[in-house]
Amino acid sequence: MPSATNHSFGSIVSDRTIDNVRPLKVICIGAGVSGILAAINLPKQVQQLDLAIYDKNEELGGTWFGNKYPGCACGEFSLHVGTRKFQ
């Protein structure tokens, strides 16, 4: 059995400091509400972000784009319940 003291951590430990920001590639699967929110919020929180969003549909919207709900309408529903504010 190999000894833990003989193991080299040279390939695991990086020489860069924790404050040294490096580019980060992120792939988001789905362009529904969560994907759109990720596209808005992630760049605010992560420096040097390379974000790609993929969806099976040709347009944004996820389930709301892909599915049709005949006869479904918004009646006495308060529209501000499902909204988000971005400043």
C-alpha positions, -999 to 999 in steps of 0.1 A, spaced: 0 0 0 15 34 -10 23 58 18 4 92 19 37 109 27 53 98 -5 25 112 -27 32 143 -47 5 170 -48 23 191 -74 -4 184 -100 -32 192 -76 -20 224 -58 -19 255 -80 6 283 -77 -20 310 -83 -34 330 -54 -70 327 -44 -76 364 -54 -63 357 -90 -96 354 -110 -94 330 -139 -119 326 -168 -147 302 -162 -168 285 -188 -204 276 -179 -230 257 -200 -266 261 -190 -290 235 -204 -324 250 -211 -335 285 -221 -366 286 -199 -371 308 -169 -342 293 -150 -318 296 -180 -328 332 -186 -324 340 -149 -290 323 -149 -280 345 -179 -290 376 -160 -276 368 -126 -244 347 -132 -225 375 -150 -232 398 -120 -217 373 -96 -189 357 -116 -160 376 -132 -146 365 -165 -176 343 -172 -180 326 -206 -217 315 -205 -234 294 -232 -271 285 -230 -284 256 -251 -321 247 -257 -338 222 -279 -362 249 -292 -352 277 -317 -365 304 -293 -363 313 -256 -391 302 -233 -386 266 -223 -419 249 -215 -438 280 -222 -425 282 -257 -428 245 -265 -462 239 -251 -495 255 -261 -524 257 -236 -556 263 -256 -583 281 -236 -559 291 -209 -560 327 -200 -550 351 -172 -581 364 -155 -582 378 -119 -545 369 -114 -522 395 -100 -494 397 -126 -467 410 -103 -467 376 -84 -446 359 -110 -423 388 -120 -387 396 -112 -370 430 -109 -335 436 -123 -317 468 -115 
